[in-house]
Amino acid sequence: MKILYITDLDGTLLNSDRKLSEYSVNIINDLVGKGMYFTYATARSLESASKVTKGLKINIPAITRNGIFIENTNNNGKIYSLKFSEEEKYLIMGILEKYSIYPLVCSFINGEEKRSWIKDKENDGIKNGIKSWKDDSRYRPVNNLKDLCYGDPFYIRCIGKKDSLMDVYHSLLEINKFSCLLQREYYNEPEPYWCEILPKKATKGNTALVLKEIFKCNKIISFGDGINDVEMFKVSDESYAVENAEDELKKMRLE
């Protein structure tokens, strides 16, 4: 029987310092060497995930951006990807503008990934990010919503306090055209909530099934801690929530 093992990273495989312990690396690499099919599913980009998983001998492409992509971990390209349609991206922007929420938008522009936001509309959450983005060529400050939508957007992130994001989150859910996640950002304060808007099929669960089919595995065993792991747990034959996991995830295994 071929079993596909999939783990979340932040809050699950990584410790509170966003690091992978030497003990975990040794155990996983030993099992992979014995034939285990192992990979990770994360909200991170591949670039970000690769930094924190350095040393792991991943033998299966990884699920990144909460299920938007399946990517070879050796940076040898994407084997699965999703994006918003023209109609969808302007629908989302209209809703966000109604609630005066100005997000970070990840897009492909002329084949290159860019991360855009509107200048002079940054809240503290976006500003905190900009401090670490200043030397990154992917980041692209723009002047208006039209420029924010330019290219092929595939991921939209709103950062703020939970109360400020609830209305837009529920409005997007009611439309039922997108995959939306409202969750606590694992590391940052004082605005620790993200409302992430993704293409409808972009969930860790949907993409895990794609990966299962590609490698002709018989079952999935998954590990996680957050709300973005719920859909992955639903499609798994076995799933395990770590001790610090969200209550919703823990309850799934008790039902």
Order of alpha helices (4+ residues) and beta strands (2+ residues): beta-alpha-beta-alpha-beta-beta-beta-alpha-beta-beta-alpha-beta-alpha-beta-alpha-beta-beta-alpha-beta-alpha-beta-alpha
